[in-house]
Amino acid sequence: MKNCLICHGDVSTLFGWGAFVGLQQHTPICEKCESAFQIISGELCRICGREWAMVAPENRVEDLCSDCFRWEKDPFTAGLLQQNRSVYHYDEHMKEVLARYKFRGDAVLVQVFRKAFQQTFKATWSKDLPILVPIPLSTDRKYERGFNQSLLLAELLLGNPKELLSKTNSEKQSKKARKERMERENTFFVPDPEKVKGKSILLIDDIYTTGTTVRMAAKVLKDAGAKDICSYTLVRS
């Protein structure tokens, strides 16, 4: 009997042939905690992957949500991001688990997301595998947390993630208002442009909120010669 990584209760597993030969992976959380996560499904915004059921009719413009429509109308950001797909909704349960993982140093919680994160990835990018590029942390932020949560997520997927982006030290984005975040100076840069020229890039991050972070990362990658850029995040706020 194992303990759930979230509630620390018992996790019951069926002992079958797969477990006997070592092919069956241990389930890291109990059924109650797993069922509390809300998977994104159904019809989605063509670019950001927001579930249409969560978008009011007045906030839709054809197959785009109003946020993506504004991004695409702006010449500075139009076409930067081909597509984003996310696995889970950002409800109260996910908010608490993600805070433990991201801000309280509970890195082992990445295993909670393994199955669903791998399944959505395979369903979306099974044919042509892009280069996996985790959104970086600044040196100061990585020192505070002890790990890069986006890199750990990228390591769950097929293919070796490449740390082709770097980030300068800056104020924590969670403390900034939406407008200020969108207008901030881009703190990402590409140390070696030759490694991204002509490449298809898949940015990996923990959460898609306004789309600012992935588009700022996409901007420097595009400027460095990347062919096209998509993003894949654990959560869609």
Residue frames as a rotation matrix with the C-alpha (Angstrom) as fourth column:
MET 1
0.575 0.818 0.000 0.00
0.818 -0.575 0.000 0.00
0.000 0.000 -1.000 0.00
LYS 2
-0.572 -0.748 0.337 1.34
0.761 -0.638 -0.123 3.42
0.306 0.186 0.934 -1.05
ASN 3
-0.094 0.508 -0.856 0.35
0.642 -0.627 -0.442 6.90
-0.761 -0.591 -0.267 0.12
CYS 4
0.611 0.425 0.668 -1.24
0.783 -0.451 -0.428 9.50
0.120 0.785 -0.608 -2.15
LEU 5
-0.463 -0.875 0.138 1.18
0.858 -0.482 -0.177 12.31
0.222 0.037 0.974 -2.98
ILE 6
-0.400 0.384 0.832 -1.57
-0.009 -0.910 0.415 14.88
0.916 0.159 0.367 -2.50
CYS 7
0.444 0.695 0.566 -3.73
-0.599 -0.240 0.764 13.87
0.667 -0.678 0.310 0.49
HIS 8
-0.543 -0.801 0.251 -1.31
-0.771 0.357 -0.527 11.22
0.333 -0.480 -0.812 1.89
GLY 9
0.332 0.710 0.621 -4.14
-0.805 0.556 -0.206 8.71
-0.491 -0.432 0.756 2.15
ASP 10
-0.241 -0.400 0.884 -3.84
-0.002 0.911 0.411 5.10
-0.970 0.098 -0.221 1.00
VAL 11
-0.056 0.167 -0.984 -3.58
-0.986 -0.165 0.028 4.34
-0.157 0.972 0.174 -2.71
SER 12
0.215 0.192 0.958 -5.01
-0.186 0.971 -0.153 0.93
-0.959 -0.145 0.244 -3.57
THR 13
-0.206 -0.332 -0.920 -3.55
-0.970 -0.053 0.236 -0.79
-0.128 0.942 -0.311 -6.64
LEU 14
0.860 0.481 0.173 -4.54
-0.432 0.865 -0.257 -4.01
-0.273 0.147 0.951 -8.39
PHE 15
-0.163 -0.964 0.208 -1.63
-0.654 0.264 0.709 -6.43
-0.739 -0.021 -0.674 -8.49
GLY 16
0.878 0.479 0.008 -1.62
-0.280 0.527 -0.803 -7.94
-0.388 0.702 0.596 -11.98
TRP 17
0.617 -0.645 0.450 0.84
0.753 0.650 -0.100 -9.48
-0.228 0.401 0.887 -14.41
GLY 18
0.551 -0.391 0.737 2.04
0.309 -0.725 -0.616 -6.04
0.775 0.567 -0.279 -15.51
ALA 19
0.706 -0.275 0.652 3.03
-0.672 -0.550 0.496 -5.17
0.223 -0.789 -0.573 -11.97
PHE 20
0.840 -0.360 0.405 4.71
0.065 0.808 0.585 -8.53
-0.538 -0.466 0.703 -11.51
VAL 21
0.389 -0.712 0.584 7.04
0.920 0.327 -0.214 -8.06
-0.039 0.621 0.783 -14.49
GLY 22
-0.279 -0.562 -0.779 7.62
0.620 -0.725 0.300 -4.38
-0.733 -0.400 0.551 -13.73
LEU 23
-0.715 0.035 0.699 5.69
0.643 -0.361 0.676 -2.95
0.276 0.932 0.235 -16.70
GLN 24
0.348 0.925 0.154 2.86
0.692 -0.365 0.623 -1.39
0.633 -0.110 -0.766 -14.71
GLN 25
-0.593 -0.582 0.557 3.62
0.115 -0.745 -0.656 2.01
0.797 -0.325 0.509 -13.21
HIS 26
-0.524 0.355 -0.774 2.58
0.847 0.120 -0.518 2.75
-0.091 -0.927 -0.364 -9.64
THR 27
0.237 0.692 0.682 -0.33
0.580 -0.664 0.472 5.21
0.779 0.284 -0.559 -9.39
PRO 28
-0.700 -0.713 -0.033 0.96
0.452 -0.406 -0.794 8.16
0.553 -0.571 0.607 -7.34
ILE 29
-0.809 0.464 0.361 -2.43
-0.584 -0.704 -0.404 9.50
0.067 -0.537 0.841 -6.17
CYS 30
-0.694 0.637 0.335 -5.72
0.268 0.661 -0.701 8.14
-0.668 -0.397 -0.629 -4.90
GLU 31
-0.476 0.587 0.655 -8.87
0.859 0.150 0.489 7.99
0.189 0.796 -0.576 -7.02
LYS 32
0.499 0.719 -0.485 -10.52
0.813 -0.581 -0.024 10.84
-0.299 -0.382 -0.874 -5.08
CYS 33
0.077 -0.558 -0.826 -7.65
0.065 -0.824 0.563 13.28
-0.995 -0.097 -0.027 -5.70
GLU 34
-0.849 -0.420 0.320 -7.28
0.304 0.107 0.947 12.24
-0.432 0.901 0.037 -9.33
SER 35
-0.226 0.856 0.465 -10.99
0.960 0.116 0.253 12.61
0.162 0.504 -0.848 -10.08
ALA 36
0.392 0.346 -0.852 -10.94
0.601 -0.798 -0.048 16.12
-0.696 -0.494 -0.521 -8.58
PHE 37
-0.658 -0.638 -0.400 -8.77
0.041 -0.561 0.826 17.35
-0.752 0.527 0.396 -11.49
GLN 38
0.495 0.865 -0.085 -10.83
0.046 -0.124 -0.991 18.77
-0.868 0.487 -0.101 -14.37
ILE 39
-0.464 -0.652 0.600 -9.60
0.603 0.264 0.753 17.75
-0.649 0.711 0.271 -17.83
ILE 40
-0.287 0.304 -0.909 -10.09
-0.596 -0.799 -0.079 20.25
-0.750 0.519 0.410 -20.67
SER 41
-0.647 0.136 0.750 -12.25
0.509 0.810 0.292 18.70
-0.568 0.571 -0.593 -23.38
GLY 42
0.398 0.912 0.104 -14.73
0.638 -0.194 -0.745 19.43
-0.659 0.363 -0.659 -26.14
GLU 43
0.568 -0.123 0.814 -14.49
0.690 -0.468 -0.553 22.30
0.448 0.875 -0.181 -28.62
LEU 44
0.165 -0.658 -0.735 -11.57
0.785 -0.363 0.502 24.67
-0.597 -0.659 0.457 -28.07
CYS 45
0.749 -0.124 -0.651 -10.35
-0.341 -0.914 -0.218 28.07
-0.569 0.386 -0.727 -29.17
ARG 46
0.946 -0.324 -0.005 -8.21
0.153 0.458 -0.876 27.39
0.286 0.828 0.483 -32.24
ILE 47
0.190 -0.943 0.272 -5.11
-0.244 -0.313 -0.918 29.03
0.951 0.108 -0.290 -30.80
CYS 48
-0.330 -0.458 0.826 -5.08
-0.838 -0.260 -0.479 29.10
0.434 -0.850 -0.298 -26.99
GLY 49
-0.648 0.074 -0.758 -7.07
0.123 0.992 -0.008 25.91
0.752 -0.099 -0.652 -26.37
ARG 50
-0.829 0.447 0.336 -9.61
-0.499 -0.319 -0.806 27.50
-0.253 -0.836 0.487 -24.03
GLU 51
-0.757 0.613 0.226 -12.69
0.624 0.781 -0.026 25.29
-0.192 0.121 -0.974 -23.72
TRP 52
-0.736 0.487 0.471 -15.60
0.051 -0.654 0.755 26.93
0.676 0.580 0.456 -25.56
ALA 53
0.181 0.853 -0.490 -18.01
0.668 0.259 0.697 25.94
0.722 -0.453 -0.523 -22.79
MET 54
0.017 -0.282 -0.959 -16.07
0.935 -0.335 0.114 28.34
-0.353 -0.899 0.258 -20.55
VAL 55
-0.917 -0.393 -0.070 -16.29
0.325 -0.836 0.442 31.27
-0.232 0.382 0.894 -23.01
ALA 56
-0.049 0.927 -0.372 -19.33
0.207 -0.354 -0.912 33.53
-0.977 -0.122 -0.174 -23.20
PRO 57
0.352 0.260 0.899 -20.72
0.890 0.204 -0.407 33.96
-0.289 0.944 -0.159 -26.75
GLU 58
0.998 0.058 0.037 -19.87
0.066 -0.957 -0.283 37.68
0.019 0.285 -0.958 -26.72
ASN 59
0.396 -0.918 0.025 -16.21
-0.614 -0.245 0.750 36.76
-0.683 -0.313 -0.661 -26.08
ARG 60
-0.001 -0.351 0.937 -15.90
0.514 0.803 0.301 34.68
-0.858 0.481 0.179 -29.25
VAL 61
0.218 0.023 -0.976 -14.82
-0.753 -0.632 -0.183 35.84
-0.621 0.775 -0.120 -32.71
GLU 62
0.410 0.059 -0.910 -15.41
-0.739 0.606 -0.294 32.94
0.534 0.793 0.292 -35.09
ASP 63
0.694 -0.144 -0.705 -13.00
0.291 0.952 0.092 30.18
0.659 -0.269 0.703 -33.94
LEU 64
-0.485 -0.875 0.012 -10.99
0.407 -0.238 -0.882 32.46
0.774 -0.422 0.472 -31.62
CYS 65
0.283 0.465 -0.839 -11.65
0.952 -0.245 0.185 33.71
-0.119 -0.851 -0.511 -28.12
SER 66
0.954 0.175 0.244 -11.54
0.219 -0.962 -0.166 37.49
0.206 0.212 -0.955 -27.73
ASP 67
0.588 -0.804 -0.088 -8.07
-0.206 -0.254 0.945 37.34
-0.782 -0.538 -0.315 -26.12
CYS 68
-0.173 -0.672 0.720 -6.54
0.597 0.510 0.619 35.47
-0.784 0.537 0.313 -29.08
PHE 69
0.524 0.426 0.737 -8.36
0.846 -0.357 -0.395 37.73
0.095 0.831 -0.548 -31.52
ARG 70
0.972 -0.199 -0.125 -6.66
-0.161 -0.952 0.261 40.74
-0.171 -0.234 -0.957 -29.90
TRP 71
0.174 -0.960 0.218 -3.26
-0.011 0.220 0.976 39.02
-0.985 -0.172 0.028 -30.00
GLU 72
-0.145 -0.211 0.967 -3.72
0.859 0.457 0.229 38.29
-0.490 0.864 0.116 -33.71
LYS 73
0.796 0.461 0.392 -4.84
0.593 -0.725 -0.352 41.84
0.122 0.512 -0.850 -34.51
ASP 74
0.747 -0.599 -0.287 -1.66
-0.296 -0.687 0.664 43.27
-0.595 -0.411 -0.691 -33.02
PRO 75
0.811 -0.451 -0.373 1.08
-0.345 0.147 -0.927 43.29
0.473 0.880 -0.037 -35.70
PHE 76
-0.061 -0.895 0.441 3.73
-0.957 -0.072 -0.280 42.79
0.282 -0.440 -0.853 -32.99
THR 77
-0.486 -0.095 0.869 2.24
-0.618 0.740 -0.265 39.48
-0.618 -0.665 -0.419 -31.80
ALA 78
0.580 0.761 -0.289 0.22
-0.734 0.336 -0.590 38.20
-0.352 0.554 0.754 -34.78
GLY 79
0.765 -0.168 -0.622 1.30
-0.352 0.699 -0.623 34.73
0.539 0.695 0.475 -35.82
LEU 80
-0.162 -0.886 0.433 3.85
-0.928 -0.012 -0.372 34.30
0.334 -0.463 -0.821 -33.04
LEU 81
-0.663 0.016 0.748 2.05
-0.460 0.779 -0.425 31.33
-0.590 -0.627 -0.509 -31.49
GLN 82
-0.750 0.363 -0.552 0.53
-0.411 0.397 0.820 28.71
0.517 0.843 -0.149 -33.77
GLN 83
0.326 0.849 -0.416 -1.27
-0.145 0.479 0.866 26.83
0.934 -0.222 0.279 -31.04
ASN 84
-0.670 -0.416 0.615 -1.42
-0.706 0.102 -0.700 26.20
0.228 -0.904 -0.362 -27.32
ARG 85
0.244 0.738 -0.629 -2.87
-0.151 0.669 0.727 23.12
0.958 -0.082 0.275 -25.73
SER 86
-0.535 -0.321 0.781 -3.34
-0.796 -0.117 -0.593 22.52
0.282 -0.940 -0.193 -22.00
VAL 87
-0.754 0.163 -0.637 -4.45
0.173 0.984 0.048 19.52
0.634 -0.074 -0.770 -19.97
TYR 88
-0.345 0.572 -0.744 -6.32
0.936 0.269 -0.227 20.80
0.070 -0.775 -0.629 -16.92
HIS 89
0.436 0.542 0.719 -8.60
0.287 -0.840 0.460 23.63
0.853 0.006 -0.522 -15.84
TYR 90
-0.708 -0.691 0.142 -7.29
0.161 -0.355 -0.921 25.93
0.687 -0.629 0.362 -13.11
ASP 91
0.454 0.888 0.065 -9.85
0.024 -0.085 0.996 25.23
0.891 -0.451 -0.060 -10.40
GLU 92
0.588 -0.187 0.787 -9.35
-0.774 -0.412 0.480 25.39
0.235 -0.892 -0.386 -6.62
HIS 93
0.887 -0.269 0.375 -8.03
0.082 0.892 0.446 21.84
-0.454 -0.364 0.813 -6.39
MET 94
0.538 -0.709 0.456 -5.45
0.766 0.186 -0.615 22.45
0.351 0.681 0.643 -9.12
LYS 95
0.554 -0.308 0.774 -4.57
-0.251 -0.948 -0.197 25.86
0.794 -0.085 -0.602 -7.66
GLU 96
0.751 -0.236 0.617 -3.56
-0.621 0.064 0.781 24.26
-0.224 -0.970 -0.099 -4.36
VAL 97
0.740 -0.479 0.472 -1.63
0.453 0.874 0.177 21.36
-0.497 0.082 0.864 -5.93
LEU 98
0.552 -0.537 0.638 0.17
0.599 -0.277 -0.751 23.64
0.580 0.797 0.169 -8.39
ALA 99
0.663 -0.298 0.687 1.14
-0.540 -0.826 0.162 26.01
0.519 -0.478 -0.709 -5.57
ARG 100
0.765 -0.388 0.514 2.69
-0.259 0.545 0.798 23.12
-0.590 -0.743 0.316 -3.66
TYR 101
0.612 -0.509 0.605 4.55
0.752 0.611 -0.247 21.99
-0.244 0.606 0.757 -6.76
LYS 102
0.445 -0.375 0.813 5.67
0.580 -0.571 -0.581 25.38
0.682 0.731 -0.036 -8.03
PHE 103
0.321 -0.241 0.916 6.16
-0.379 -0.919 -0.109 27.58
0.868 -0.312 -0.386 -4.96
ARG 104
0.663 -0.010 0.748 6.66
-0.742 0.115 0.660 25.19
-0.092 -0.993 0.069 -2.03
GLY 105
-0.228 -0.962 -0.149 9.35
-0.974 0.225 0.036 23.00
-0.001 0.154 -0.988 -3.56
ASP 106
0.090 0.323 0.942 7.32
-0.380 0.885 -0.267 19.78
-0.921 -0.334 0.202 -3.75
ALA 107
-0.357 -0.354 -0.864 8.97
-0.904 -0.099 0.415 18.65
-0.233 0.930 -0.285 -7.01
VAL 108
-0.936 -0.025 0.352 7.83
0.000 0.997 0.072 15.03
-0.353 0.067 -0.933 -6.67
LEU 109
-0.063 0.996 -0.062 4.27
-0.012 -0.063 -0.998 16.18
-0.998 -0.062 0.016 -7.46
VAL 110
-0.315 -0.089 -0.945 5.24
-0.904 -0.276 0.328 16.29
-0.290 0.957 0.006 -11.16
GLN 111
-0.995 -0.093 -0.031 4.58
-0.098 0.961 0.258 12.53
0.006 0.260 -0.966 -11.12
VAL 112
-0.369 0.929 0.003 0.91
0.172 0.071 -0.983 13.23
-0.913 -0.362 -0.186 -10.35
PHE 113
0.320 0.520 -0.792 0.54
-0.559 -0.571 -0.601 14.76
-0.765 0.635 0.108 -13.83
ARG 114
-0.630 -0.774 0.065 2.57
-0.383 0.383 0.841 12.20
-0.675 0.505 -0.538 -15.80
LYS 115
-0.509 0.432 0.744 -0.22
0.609 0.792 -0.043 10.09
-0.608 0.432 -0.666 -17.30
ALA 116
0.561 0.828 -0.022 -2.53
0.596 -0.421 -0.684 12.89
-0.575 0.370 -0.730 -18.48
PHE 117
0.376 -0.500 -0.780 0.35
-0.479 -0.825 0.298 15.11
-0.793 0.262 -0.550 -19.59
GLN 118
-0.721 -0.657 0.222 1.78
-0.206 0.508 0.837 12.32
-0.662 0.558 -0.501 -21.75
GLN 119
-0.265 0.702 0.661 -1.61
0.755 0.578 -0.310 11.33
-0.599 0.417 -0.683 -23.18
THR 120
0.722 0.556 -0.412 -2.56
0.232 -0.756 -0.612 14.84
-0.652 0.346 -0.675 -24.35
PHE 121
-0.013 -0.832 -0.555 0.92
-0.617 -0.430 0.659 15.32
-0.787 0.351 -0.508 -25.80
LYS 122
-0.766 -0.297 0.569 0.73
0.148 0.781 0.607 12.11
-0.625 0.550 -0.554 -27.83
ALA 123
0.098 0.910 0.403 -2.76
0.806 0.165 -0.568 12.95
-0.583 0.381 -0.717 -29.08
THR 124
0.813 0.249 -0.527 -1.68
0.033 -0.922 -0.385 16.39
-0.582 0.296 -0.758 -30.28
TRP 125
0.400 -0.768 -0.501 1.93
-0.899 -0.436 -0.051 15.99
-0.179 0.470 -0.864 -31.42
SER 126
0.477 -0.159 0.864 2.21
-0.126 0.961 0.246 12.30
-0.870 -0.226 0.438 -32.28
LYS 127
0.906 -0.052 0.421 3.21
0.414 0.322 -0.851 12.74
-0.091 0.945 0.313 -35.95
ASP 128
0.272 -0.825 0.494 5.91
0.383 -0.378 -0.843 15.38
0.883 0.419 0.213 -36.16
LEU 129
0.557 -0.093 -0.825 7.72
0.828 -0.019 0.561 15.79
-0.068 -0.996 0.066 -32.87
PRO 130
0.720 -0.315 0.619 8.93
-0.061 -0.917 -0.395 19.37
0.692 0.247 -0.679 -32.34
ILE 131
-0.436 -0.875 -0.211 11.90
0.348 0.052 -0.936 20.36
0.830 -0.482 0.282 -30.19
LEU 132
0.588 0.647 -0.487 10.77
0.673 -0.056 0.738 20.59
0.449 -0.761 -0.468 -26.56
VAL 133
-0.492 -0.725 0.482 11.89
0.325 -0.667 -0.670 23.87
0.808 -0.173 0.564 -25.01
PRO 134
0.123 0.538 -0.834 10.92
0.986 0.033 0.166 24.51
0.117 -0.843 -0.526 -21.36
ILE 135
0.654 0.116 0.748 10.20
0.069 -0.993 0.094 28.09
0.753 -0.010 -0.657 -20.34
PRO 136
-0.247 -0.876 -0.415 13.29
0.583 0.207 -0.785 29.05
0.774 -0.436 0.460 -18.31
LEU 137
0.832 0.308 -0.461 13.56
0.554 -0.471 0.686 30.65
-0.006 -0.827 -0.563 -14.89
SER 138
0.579 -0.683 0.445 15.96
-0.465 -0.725 -0.508 33.44
0.670 0.087 -0.737 -14.11
THR 139
-0.322 -0.804 -0.500 19.02
0.108 0.493 -0.863 32.48
0.940 -0.332 -0.072 -12.08
ASP 140
-0.792 0.045 0.609 17.56
-0.569 -0.417 -0.709 34.09
0.222 -0.908 0.356 -8.96
ARG 141
0.200 0.969 0.144 14.17
-0.977 0.186 0.107 32.37
0.077 -0.162 0.984 -9.30
LYS 142
0.457 -0.085 -0.885 15.73
-0.201 0.960 -0.195 28.96
0.866 0.267 0.422 -9.94
TYR 143
-0.670 -0.739 -0.070 17.90
-0.033 0.124 -0.992 29.38
0.742 -0.662 -0.108 -6.85
GLU 144
-0.516 0.560 0.649 14.81
-0.857 -0.359 -0.371 30.21
0.026 -0.747 0.665 -4.76
ARG 145
0.514 0.854 -0.082 12.79
-0.857 0.515 0.001 27.20
0.043 0.070 0.997 -5.96
GLY 146
-0.104 -0.655 0.748 15.60
-0.564 0.658 0.499 24.70
-0.819 -0.370 -0.438 -6.40
PHE 147
-0.571 -0.037 0.820 14.27
0.552 0.722 0.417 23.45
-0.608 0.691 -0.392 -9.74
ASN 148
-0.784 0.374 -0.496 12.55
-0.601 -0.660 0.451 24.59
-0.159 0.652 0.742 -12.93
GLN 149
-0.225 0.788 0.573 8.98
-0.222 0.531 -0.818 23.24
-0.949 -0.311 0.055 -12.85
SER 150
0.612 0.458 -0.644 8.65
-0.691 -0.086 -0.718 23.55
-0.385 0.885 0.264 -16.64
LEU 151
-0.273 -0.797 -0.538 11.78
-0.909 0.397 -0.128 21.48
0.316 0.454 -0.833 -17.25
LEU 152
-0.784 0.024 0.621 10.47
-0.342 0.817 -0.464 18.69
-0.518 -0.576 -0.632 -15.02
LEU 153
0.310 0.948 0.076 7.23
-0.312 0.177 -0.934 18.66
-0.898 0.266 0.350 -17.03
ALA 154
0.437 -0.214 -0.874 9.17
-0.899 -0.080 -0.430 18.55
0.022 0.974 -0.227 -20.32
GLU 155
-0.626 -0.780 0.006 11.15
-0.777 0.623 -0.090 15.58
0.066 -0.061 -0.996 -19.04
LEU 156
-0.208 0.648 0.733 7.91
-0.313 0.666 -0.677 13.58
-0.927 -0.370 0.064 -18.78
LEU 157
0.700 0.611 -0.368 7.55
-0.455 -0.015 -0.890 13.64
-0.550 0.791 0.268 -22.57
LEU 158
0.629 -0.443 0.639 9.11
0.690 0.696 -0.197 11.84
-0.357 0.565 0.744 -25.51
GLY 159
0.458 -0.544 0.703 12.30
0.475 -0.518 -0.711 13.48
0.751 0.660 0.021 -26.71
ASN 160
-0.158 -0.612 -0.775 15.01
0.985 -0.152 -0.081 15.22
-0.068 -0.777 0.626 -24.74
PRO 161
0.868 0.485 -0.107 14.09
0.482 -0.874 -0.052 18.82
-0.119 -0.007 -0.993 -23.83
LYS 162
-0.125 -0.899 0.419 16.53
0.894 -0.286 -0.346 21.45
0.431 0.331 0.839 -25.00
GLU 163
0.400 0.208 -0.893 17.17
0.697 -0.702 0.148 24.51
-0.596 -0.681 -0.426 -22.85
LEU 164
-0.233 -0.440 0.867 17.47
0.951 -0.291 0.108 26.89
0.205 0.850 0.486 -25.81
LEU 165
0.425 0.423 0.800 16.02
0.198 -0.906 0.374 29.88
0.883 -0.001 -0.469 -23.96
SER 166
-0.545 -0.514 -0.662 17.42
0.795 -0.067 -0.603 31.91
0.266 -0.855 0.445 -21.08
LYS 167
0.535 0.789 0.303 15.87
0.552 -0.597 0.582 34.58
0.640 -0.145 -0.755 -18.89
THR 168
-0.540 -0.687 0.486 17.26
0.092 -0.622 -0.778 37.60
0.836 -0.376 0.399 -17.14
ASN 169
-0.655 0.280 -0.702 16.35
0.750 0.129 -0.649 38.40
-0.091 -0.951 -0.295 -13.53
SER 170
-0.624 0.534 0.570 13.14
-0.110 -0.783 0.612 40.37
0.773 0.319 0.548 -13.16
GLU 171
-0.610 0.509 0.607 10.28
-0.776 -0.228 -0.588 41.09
-0.161 -0.830 0.534 -10.76
LYS 172
-0.813 0.379 0.442 7.93
0.288 0.921 -0.261 38.17
-0.506 -0.085 -0.858 -10.08
GLN 173
-0.875 0.476 0.093 5.21
-0.060 -0.297 0.953 38.18
0.481 0.828 0.288 -12.72
SER 174
-0.255 0.822 -0.508 2.53
0.840 0.449 0.304 37.07
0.479 -0.349 -0.806 -10.25
LYS 175
-0.265 0.095 -0.960 2.82
0.734 -0.625 -0.265 40.50
-0.625 -0.775 0.095 -8.62
LYS 176
-0.940 -0.139 -0.311 2.09
-0.079 -0.798 0.597 42.38
-0.332 0.586 0.740 -11.84
ALA 177
0.062 0.988 -0.141 -1.27
-0.312 -0.115 -0.943 43.42
-0.948 0.103 0.302 -13.22
ARG 178
0.372 0.163 0.914 -2.32
0.642 0.665 -0.381 41.95
-0.670 0.728 0.143 -16.58
LYS 179
0.988 0.026 0.152 -1.75
0.130 -0.670 -0.731 45.18
0.083 0.742 -0.666 -18.52
GLU 180
0.526 -0.847 0.074 1.69
-0.780 -0.446 0.439 45.63
-0.339 -0.288 -0.896 -16.95
ARG 181
0.066 -0.477 0.876 2.65
0.022 0.879 0.476 42.04
-0.998 -0.013 0.069 -17.77
MET 182
0.615 0.264 0.743 1.67
0.689 0.278 -0.669 42.50
-0.383 0.924 -0.011 -21.41
GLU 183
0.945 -0.203 0.258 3.65
-0.027 -0.832 -0.554 45.71
0.327 0.516 -0.792 -21.73
ARG 184
0.703 -0.705 0.088 6.77
-0.165 -0.042 0.985 44.62
-0.692 -0.707 -0.145 -19.85
GLU 185
0.152 -0.766 -0.624 10.18
-0.988 -0.138 -0.070 44.43
-0.033 0.627 -0.778 -21.45
ASN 186
0.861 0.149 -0.487 10.91
-0.261 0.950 -0.171 40.98
0.437 0.274 0.857 -22.84
THR 187
0.380 -0.727 0.573 13.34
-0.865 -0.059 0.498 39.26
-0.328 -0.685 -0.651 -20.48
PHE 188
0.691 -0.137 0.710 13.86
0.216 0.976 -0.022 36.13
-0.690 0.168 0.704 -22.63
PHE 189
0.317 -0.577 -0.753 16.80
-0.907 -0.416 -0.063 35.68
-0.276 0.703 -0.655 -24.97
VAL 190
0.999 -0.021 0.026 18.28
0.030 0.916 -0.400 32.93
-0.015 0.401 0.916 -27.18
PRO 191
0.447 -0.894 -0.017 21.95
-0.276 -0.156 0.948 32.25
-0.851 -0.419 -0.317 -26.29
ASP 192
-0.686 -0.699 0.204 22.68
-0.072 0.344 0.936 30.33
-0.724 0.627 -0.287 -29.51
PRO 193
0.099 0.811 -0.577 20.41
-0.734 -0.332 -0.593 31.28
-0.672 0.482 0.562 -32.46
GLU 194
-0.509 -0.360 -0.782 21.98
-0.830 0.446 0.335 28.63
0.228 0.819 -0.526 -34.70
LYS 195
-0.989 0.083 0.124 20.26
0.027 0.919 -0.394 25.93
-0.146 -0.386 -0.911 -32.63
VAL 196
-0.250 0.968 -0.038 16.75
0.222 0.019 -0.975 27.25
-0.942 -0.252 -0.220 -33.37
LYS 197
-0.453 0.037 -0.891 17.03
-0.740 -0.572 0.353 28.36
-0.497 0.819 0.287 -37.01
GLY 198
-0.441 0.355 -0.824 14.43
-0.741 0.374 0.558 26.60
0.507 0.857 0.098 -39.13
LYS 199
-0.946 0.012 -0.324 13.21
0.174 0.864 -0.473 24.48
0.274 -0.504 -0.819 -36.22
SER 200
0.108 0.989 0.104 9.70
-0.123 -0.090 0.988 23.72
0.987 -0.120 0.112 -35.00
ILE 201
-0.865 -0.475 0.160 9.57
-0.138 -0.082 -0.987 24.53
0.482 -0.876 0.006 -31.29
LEU 202
0.282 0.914 -0.292 7.16
0.314 0.199 0.928 23.39
0.907 -0.353 -0.231 -28.59
LEU 203
-0.514 -0.401 0.758 7.36
-0.498 -0.580 -0.645 25.57
0.699 -0.709 0.098 -25.50
ILE 204
-0.023 0.458 -0.889 6.58
0.595 0.721 0.356 23.76
0.804 -0.520 -0.289 -22.24
ASP 205
-0.701 -0.146 0.698 5.22
-0.396 -0.734 -0.552 25.64
0.593 -0.664 0.456 -19.24
ASP 206
-0.921 0.332 -0.202 3.11
0.366 0.565 -0.740 24.98
-0.132 -0.756 -0.642 -16.16
ILE 207
-0.048 0.959 -0.278 0.25
0.686 -0.170 -0.707 27.42
-0.726 -0.225 -0.650 -16.81
TYR 208
-0.704 0.017 0.710 -1.25
0.580 -0.564 0.588 29.49
0.410 0.826 0.387 -19.63
THR 209
-0.305 0.585 -0.752 -2.95
0.658 -0.441 -0.610 32.58
-0.688 -0.681 -0.250 -18.21
THR 210
0.421 0.432 -0.798 -2.98
-0.213 -0.808 -0.550 35.58
-0.882 0.401 -0.248 -20.56
GLY 211
0.803 -0.200 0.562 -0.62
0.582 0.472 -0.663 34.07
-0.133 0.859 0.495 -23.14
THR 212
0.877 -0.480 -0.028 1.97
-0.480 -0.871 -0.106 36.78
0.027 0.107 -0.994 -22.53
THR 213
0.276 -0.839 0.469 4.78
-0.508 0.287 0.812 34.51
-0.816 -0.462 -0.347 -21.33
VAL 214
0.130 -0.229 0.965 4.69
0.557 0.822 0.121 32.05
-0.821 0.521 0.234 -24.23
ARG 215
0.848 0.199 0.491 4.34
0.527 -0.410 -0.744 34.85
0.053 0.890 -0.453 -26.80
MET 216
0.760 -0.649 -0.038 7.30
-0.622 -0.743 0.247 36.76
-0.188 -0.164 -0.968 -25.41
ALA 217
0.001 -0.736 0.677 9.33
-0.188 0.664 0.723 33.55
-0.982 -0.128 -0.138 -25.55
ALA 218
0.400 0.233 0.886 8.04
0.742 0.486 -0.463 32.91
-0.538 0.843 0.021 -29.07
LYS 219
0.991 0.000 -0.135 9.05
-0.067 -0.870 -0.488 36.43
-0.118 0.493 -0.862 -30.13
VAL 220
0.276 -0.960 -0.045 12.74
-0.800 -0.255 0.542 35.93
-0.532 -0.114 -0.839 -29.37
LEU 221
-0.150 -0.278 0.949 12.68
0.189 0.934 0.304 32.46
-0.970 0.225 -0.087 -30.92
LYS 222
0.721 0.466 0.514 11.10
0.604 -0.058 -0.795 33.83
-0.341 0.883 -0.323 -34.10
ASP 223
0.866 -0.438 -0.241 13.65
-0.478 -0.867 -0.139 36.63
-0.148 0.235 -0.961 -34.21
ALA 224
-0.051 -0.925 0.377 16.37
-0.641 0.320 0.698 33.98
-0.765 -0.206 -0.610 -33.90
GLY 225
-0.543 -0.185 -0.819 15.01
-0.836 0.214 0.506 32.13
0.082 0.959 -0.271 -36.93
ALA 226
-0.716 0.346 0.606 12.64
-0.009 0.864 -0.504 29.47
-0.698 -0.366 -0.615 -35.54
LYS 227
-0.926 0.361 0.106 10.21
0.182 0.182 0.966 28.10
0.329 0.915 -0.235 -38.13
ASP 228
0.033 0.965 0.260 7.07
-0.275 -0.241 0.931 27.86
0.961 -0.103 0.258 -36.02
ILE 229
-0.923 -0.353 0.151 6.22
-0.189 0.076 -0.979 27.80
0.334 -0.933 -0.137 -32.33
CYS 230
0.239 0.949 -0.207 3.48
-0.041 0.223 0.974 26.12
0.970 -0.224 0.092 -30.32
SER 231
-0.599 -0.414 0.685 3.11
-0.706 -0.130 -0.697 25.76
0.378 -0.901 -0.214 -26.57
TYR 232
0.095 0.556 -0.826 1.97
0.169 0.808 0.564 23.00
0.981 -0.193 -0.018 -24.25
THR 233
-0.561 -0.248 0.790 1.04
-0.647 -0.464 -0.605 23.75
0.516 -0.851 0.100 -20.68
LEU 234
-0.925 0.188 -0.330 -0.21
0.342 0.790 -0.509 21.70
0.165 -0.584 -0.795 -17.78
VAL 235
-0.244 0.824 -0.512 -2.99
0.763 -0.163 -0.626 24.15
-0.599 -0.543 -0.588 -16.87
ARG 236
-0.557 0.203 0.806 -5.21
0.519 -0.672 0.528 26.64
0.649 0.712 0.269 -18.71
SER 237
-0.839 0.199 -0.507 -6.32
0.378 -0.457 -0.805 29.45
-0.391 -0.867 0.308 -16.42
